[in-house]
Amino acid sequence: MGEVQARFPALSLRRRCSYLRHRRSSVYERRARKPEEVRQRQDLDVVEQMRKVRREYRAWGFRLLFAYLRAKGVQISKRRAYKLYRLAGLSLHRNPKKPRIKRKYLELLPPEQVNEGWAMDFVSEWVIGEKQQSVRIINVVDERSRKDLWVEAAHSITAAKLTEVLDNIVALRGKPSYIRCDNGPEFISQHLALWAEANGIELRFIQPGKPTQNGIIERLNGTLRTECLNLQWFNSLEEVNDYLGIWFKSYNFDRPHSALNYLTPHAFENLNQNLYFRMVPD
């Protein structure tokens, strides 16, 4: 074969093998295969690097992950890398999501004393004025007397605004033992957590997706929507707060409550002054 190549350098290897009746595979040097132990060790190293990249970039699929490893100097074929990717169980069957907040179950038991426990939540409403903006309504209720402690609408209620509202209620009634709420962004914020710690108030979070665990404030929200928000359209934020003020007085002072033996919340608190958990100092 070497002599023929020297005499006919223009001939390709394929034609030379055809004329001489040689197999082309007999001309090439057989590639030495790596020992199985070495291959397994290299595969484990690649899989570990894939898992390390996946922990840092959870939304990356195979193509991005493979390109990233090749850019980092990992020598592996695309087919081999995809096989290891599948065997390691790294395929993205669905888009990664935030892990859900885990909360322990807390049974909804109304406190025995007035002002011992509050509950708070938000209600959404729409203003049909020129800008047609949505508004948020904060509602705070006493779980024992069912009295609505605060209702106010705003275009945005941040955690700082929420703590201002709570400070106003504390100034009027004193501090409760706990406040029950869901897992909204304002309620799980560090600002509210620091405020509660500084005031010695426990924040009781319900389990995600379980609004019945905060049933007292949900009942109040339903009453607010049925007896006020659903009865008219609002042209401005000021108009919303005007109607909320009228409903607030009617709910606390005029409307009988079935859970209070058809007393109003205000009348129930007046008849049960001895049940107060903590009164604000004079």
C-alpha positions in Angstrom: 0.0 0.0 0.0 2.8 2.4 0.8 4.5 1.7 -2.6 1.3 2.3 -4.5 0.8 5.6 -2.6 4.4 6.7 -3.5 3.9 5.8 -7.2 0.4 7.2 -7.5 0.1 10.1 -5.0 -3.0 11.5 -6.8 -5.1 8.4 -6.1 -7.3 8.6 -3.1 -7.2 5.9 -0.4 -10.6 4.7 -1.5 -9.5 4.1 -5.1 -6.2 2.5 -4.0 -8.1 0.0 -1.8 -10.6 -0.7 -4.6 -7.8 -1.5 -7.1 -5.9 -3.7 -4.6 -9.0 -5.4 -3.2 -8.2 -4.2 0.3 -10.6 -3.2 3.0 -10.1 0.4 4.0 -10.6 -0.6 7.7 -7.4 -2.7 7.4 -5.4 0.4 6.6 -6.4 2.4 9.6 -5.0 1.8 13.0 -7.5 0.4 15.4 -8.4 2.9 18.1 -7.6 1.7 21.6 -10.8 1.7 23.7 -10.6 3.1 27.2 -11.0 0.7 30.1 -14.6 0.4 31.3 -13.6 1.7 34.8 -12.1 4.9 33.3 -15.2 5.5 31.2 -17.5 5.1 34.2 -15.4 7.4 36.3 -15.4 10.1 33.5 -19.2 9.7 33.1 -19.7 10.1 36.8 -17.6 13.3 36.7 -19.7 14.7 33.8 -23.0 13.8 35.6 -21.8 15.5 38.7 -20.9 18.7 36.8 -24.3 18.6 35.1 -26.0 18.4 38.5 -23.9 21.2 39.8 -24.9 23.4 36.9 -28.6 22.4 37.3 -28.5 23.4 41.0 -27.3 26.9 40.0 -29.4 27.3 36.9 -32.6 25.3 37.5 -34.4 26.5 34.3 -31.6 25.4 31.9 -32.4 22.6 29.5 -30.0 20.2 27.8 -28.8 22.5 25.0 -27.8 25.3 27.4 -26.3 22.9 29.9 -24.2 21.1 27.2 -23.0 24.4 25.6 -22.0 25.6 29.1 -20.0 22.5 29.9 -18.2 22.5 26.5 -17.3 26.2 27.1 -15.8 25.1 30.4 -13.6 22.6 28.7 -15.5 19.3 29.2 -14.7 17.0 26.3 -17.7 14.8 25.6 -19.8 14.3 22.5 -23.3 15.6 22.3 -24.9 12.2 22.0 -23.0 10.8 25.0 -23.8 13.9 27.0 -27.5 13.6 26.2 -27.5 9.9 27.2 -26.0 10.8 30.6 -28.4 13.7 30.9 -31.4 11.4 30.6 -29.9 8.6 32.8 -29.3 11.2 35.6 -33.0 12.2 35.5 -32.2 15.9 34.7 -34.8 16.3 32.0 -37.2 19.2 32.4 -40.7 17.7 32.2 -42.2 21.0 33.4 -40.9 24.5 34.1 -39.4 24.9 37.5 -41.4 26.8 40.1 -40.8 28.3 43.5 -41.1 25.7 46.3 -44.4 26.2 48.1 -44.4 27.7 51.5 -45.0 25.0 54.1 -47.1 25.9 57.1 -48.4 23.7 59.8 -52.1 23.3 60.2 -53.7 25.7 62.8 -57.3 25.0 63.7 -59.6 28.1 63.5 -60.7 28.5 67.1 -62.0 31.9 68.0 -60.2 33.3 71.1 -62.0 33.5 74.4 -61.2 37.2 75.0 -61.9 40.3 73.1 -58.8 41.8 71.4 -56.8 38.6 71.9 -56.6 37.8 68.3 -57.0 39.7 65.0 -57.3 38.6 61.4 -56.4 40.6 58.3 -56.8 40.2 54.6 -57.0 42.2 51.3 -60.0 42.7 49.0 -59.6 43.9 45.4 -62.0 46.4 43.7 -62.1 48.4 40.4 -62.4 52.2 40.0 -64.1 53.2 36.7 -62.8 56.8 36.7 -60.6 58.3 34.0 -57.6 56.1 34.8 -59.7 52.9 35.5 -57.3 51.7 38.2 -57.7 48.7 40.5 -57.6 49.4 44.3 -56.8 47.2 47.3 -58.8 47.3 50.5 -57.2 46.2 53.8 -59.6 44.6 56.3 -58.8 43.9 60.0 -61.2 42.2 62.3 -61.3 41.1 65.9 -61.9 37.4 65.9 -63.8 37.3 69.2 -66.2 40.2 68.8 -66.3 40.2 65.0 -65.8 43.9 65.1 -64.2 45.4 61.9 -61.2 47.3 63.3 -60.0 49.0 60.1 -61.1 49.1 56.4 -59.3 51.4 54.0 -58.8 51.4 50.2 -55.6 52.5 48.4 -54.0 52.0 45.0 -51.1 50.2 46.7 -50.7 48.9 50.2 -47.1 48.1 51.0 -45.8 46.4 54.1 -44.9 49.8 55.5 -48.4 51.1 55.0 -49.8 48.0 56.6 -47.7 48.5 59.8 -49.0 52.1 60.0 -52.5 50.8 59.9 -51.7 48.2 62.6 -50.0 50.9 64.7 -53.2 53.0 64.5 -55.3 50.1 65.7 -52.9 49.3 68.6 -53.0 52.9 69.7 -56.8 52.6 70.0 -57.2 49.1 71.4 -53.9 47.8 72.6 -51.8 44.9 71.3 -53.3 41.5 70.5 -51.7 38.2 71.3 -51.6 37.2 67.6 -52.7 38.2 64.1 -53.9 35.6 61.6 -53.2 36.1 57.9 -52.5 34.3 54.7 -49.2 34.2 52.8 -49.5 37.3 50.7 -46.3 39.3 49.9 -47.1 42.0 52.4 -47.8 39.5 55.2 -44.6 37.5 54.7 -42.4 40.5 54.4 -39.5 41.1 56.7 -40.8 44.5 57.5 -44.0 43.1 59.1 -42.0 40.3 60.8 -39.8 42.9 62.5 -42.8 45.0 63.5 -44.5 41.9 65.1 -41.3 40.9 66.9 -40.8 44.4 68.3 -44.4 44.5 69.5 -44.5 40.9 70.9 -47.3 39.8 68.5 -47.4 36.4 67.0 -48.1 36.1 63.2 -50.2 33.0 62.5 -50.0 32.1 58.9 -52.6 29.8 57.3 -51.6 27.0 55.0 -51.3 28.1 51.3 -54.5 27.5 49.4 -56.6 27.0 52.6 -58.7 30.2 53.0 -61.1 28.4 55.3 -58.3 28.4 57.9 -58.9 32.2 58.1 -62.7 31.9 57.8 -63.6 34.8 60.1 -61.9 37.5 57.9 -63.2 35.7 54.8 -66.7 36.0 56.1 -66.2 39.7 56.7 -64.8 40.1 53.2 -67.9 38.4 51.8 -70.2 40.7 53.7 -68.2 43.7 52.6 -68.5 42.7 49.0 -72.2 41.7 49.2 -73.4 44.7 51.2 -71.2 47.5 49.8 -68.8 46.8 46.9 -71.3 44.9 44.7 -74.0 47.6 45.0 -72.4 50.4 43.0 -69.6 51.4 40.7 -67.0 53.8 42.0 -65.5 56.7 40.1 -62.6 57.5 42.3 -60.6 56.2 45.3 -62.1 58.9 47.5 -65.6 57.7 46.6 -64.6 54.1 47.6 -63.4 55.2 51.0 -66.5 57.3 51.5 -68.7 54.2 51.0 -66.4 52.1 53.1 -66.8 54.6 56.0 -70.5 54.4 55.8 -70.5 50.6 55.7 -67.9 50.4 58.5 -70.3 52.3 60.9 -73.3 50.3 59.8 -71.5 46.9 60.2 -70.1 47.7 63.7 -73.0 49.6 65.2 -76.3 48.6 63.4 -75.9 45.2 61.8 -76.8 42.2 64.0 -74.3 39.3 63.8 -75.6 35.7 64.0 -72.3 34.5 65.7 -72.9 37.0 68.5 -76.5 35.9 69.2 -77.6 38.7 66.9 -75.9 41.5 68.8 -73.9 44.1 66.9 -70.1 43.9 67.4 -70.1 47.2 69.3 -72.9 46.0 71.6 -71.1 42.7 72.2 -67.9 44.5 73.3 -69.9 46.8 75.6 -71.6 43.9 77.3 -68.3 41.9 77.7 -65.9 44.5 79.0 -64.6 41.8 81.4 -63.5 39.7 78.5 -60.9 42.1 77.2 -57.5 40.5 76.7 -55.5 43.8 76.9 -56.9 47.3 77.1 -55.0 50.3 75.9 -53.8 52.4 78.8 -55.7 55.7 79.5 
